[in-house]
Structures are given as structure tokens and as C-alpha cells.
Amino acid sequence: MLKHKRLGTLTLAMGIAVQATAQQMPVTVKRNDQQKKVEVMIGGKPFTTFLYPDTLEKPVLYPLIAADGAVVTRGFPLNPKPGDPTDHPHHIGLWFNFENLNGLDFWNNSYAIPADRKKQYGWIRTEKITEAKSGNTGVLVYQANWTNQNKEVILTENTRLEFSGNQNQRIVDRITTLKAVKEALFTDAKDGMLGLRLAHELQMPTTKDEKFTDSKGIVTVVKGGTDKIPNGNYLTSEGKTGDAAWSTRGTWCKVFGKIGADSVSVAIIDHPQNPNYPTFWHARGYGLFAANPLGEKIFTNGKSAKNLKLQPGQSVTFKYRVVISNGAQTPDAAQLNAMAGSFAKH
């Protein structure tokens, strides 16, 4: 037992040493106010773009690109690739919102919602970029309003995004503070909060069709069958894998698989200061990868619930780290535990 503990400590130390010695690459953050986008380059290579045009119902980071050039997010609907699944058109890149705030569904809103139903959905409208800075760590800070369709503000959002990377890794740290303008009730719901739609390759293989109904009764069917491209799998900090990761709690969760010749993984790390830590994982085999601390009721089969109410002037902060890795191997549990420990101090 002692030998195993020493080996574990050695592995952890080696992992930290590798991270410490990996040379950080310069990050370029380039804003384009006219086109309502901010481009992020790491080591001279495209990493992601912050998109906030009026045509989108929320701001997103899209796409996300690993250090080797592999795109880890789905192309559809903004830039579909051949064979891309076309379900859930509101799944775009990396985003942050929720299914039920004051009865409005922010999560499922998209161009696909019929006009006569649109009033049931919320909108996140980016008001301004307050900082866009290049350096060893790139920084993007923006302000947004969570509104109904009449642009009446429920919450104000202030988000800080920090970007960094090295030869085989890309990192996004997201710190979001939501402040209530009027009473704001997040009613426990399945779809939230930090969401990412994975590339086709990182889906889990399946032969089953899946049927989903959103909070407003709109049905989406995801086809299984003969698709040979998906080869992904999930692993959580608690050792849950595959479909068993869904609805469980954990400090981190990673999806991993092959894109081309490289192994690629995307890990989401929760922060101890977040509400309802450690988060529940809304990790689906068809490619939705989300951390949702406010979905307790459905994830526990009704045994408990987590509603969050903010009175006017009150605020809540959510912090997440997203780590995209590629190479012969992706980070193991010891390395991810070390990353989570480091992020906890952030």
C-alpha cells in the first residue's frame, strides 16, 4: 500500500513538473467590434473566436482548436462539416446559460424556435467588450445582459476569459459573475450551465436512437446506427466512465478519443467556490458535454433539488477551467487532479 502511495505521489510530481517546464506560448487577442467577434491565436495558430453577433441568442467561443490543429467542437450549425450531426442547433462551441431563469429557457433558444414560441425563451445580449489583452495569458472581458424578448434585463453578466497554451495544450479559464437586476430564480433544470458540443469524432459510439424534449415541448431525435466516426469516451474524477458519467458529481470530467493520428481530450474542471460543488456532469454520448450544478433534481431522480434565487443587487460567480490536450497520450487522473488543485487557488 505504501509503495502504491509513493508511486502515486511520484506520478503526480512528474505531471506537475511536466506542466511547469512546458513552455507557454504567446497569446494574441484581436477584437473586431464591427463584426462583433474577438479572435484568439496561441503560438501564432488559431485557437478560438468569441462570437457575439445579433444573429446568435448567446455569445459563444467557436470553434475550439487543439494545439495540433484538430477541431474539438462540432461544425454545425455555423460551419457544418460533411457527416456532422444536425440535432440541437443551439449547441454551438462553448457557451454558458441555463434552461429555466424566471420561467424563460435560455439554453434551448436558437434560430430553429418558431416565432410564435420565441417569447418563452431568454436571450443573452453582449453589451460591450471591456478588455482584450494579448500576452503570455490572453484576456477577454465582456459585459452582457440576460433578457426576455422585449430586452427587459433580468441579470447583468460580467465574464473574464483567460487563454493560455503550450505545445500540446490549450486552456480557457472562465469566471462569470451574474448580478440580479430584478428577482432572479434559477429553477432546478437539466440543461445548464457551462456547455460544449463536441466534434463528431469525440462522440461515443452507439447504435441507439435518442429522443429529447426541451422545456417548451420541442422534440429532437439523435440517430444512432452505423456511424463509424465516433470513438470518444468519458472519465470523471470519481472514476465513472462512458454513459455512467452522466448525472454523477465530480471535480472534473474529461472526454477523450482519436482525431486523426493524435489522441485528443477535453477536460472541464469545477471550482470549489462554485455553487453546489462538486458539479453534476450533464455528459451525453451524442456529444453534449456540460457542467450543471443546478440540475440536482433530475440527476438525483427527485431525491433533492437545487434552486438558486438572487434578490435585486445580489450576485453569484461561476468559475470553470477547460483544458484541451493532444499528443501520444492525454492527461491521466493524477495530472487532472493536479490541474484541479492548481485551479482551486485561482
ABEGO torsion letter per residue (X at the ends): XAAAAAAAAAAAAAAAAAAAABBBBBBBBBBBAAAGBBBBBBGGBBABBBBABAABABBBBOBBBBAAGBBABBAOAABBBBGBBABGAABBEBBBBBABBGGBBAAABBAABBAAAAAABBBBBBABBABBBBEABBBBBBBBBBBBAAGBBABBBBBBBBBBBBAABBBBBBBBBBBBABBBBBBBBABOABBBBBBAAABBBBABBBBBBBAAGBBBBBBBEABAABABBBBBAAGBBEAAABGBBBABBBBBEBBEABBBBBBBBBBAABBGOBBBBBBBAAGBBBBBAAAAAAAAGGABBBBBBBBBGBBBBBBBBBBBBBEABBBBAAAAAAAAAAAAAX
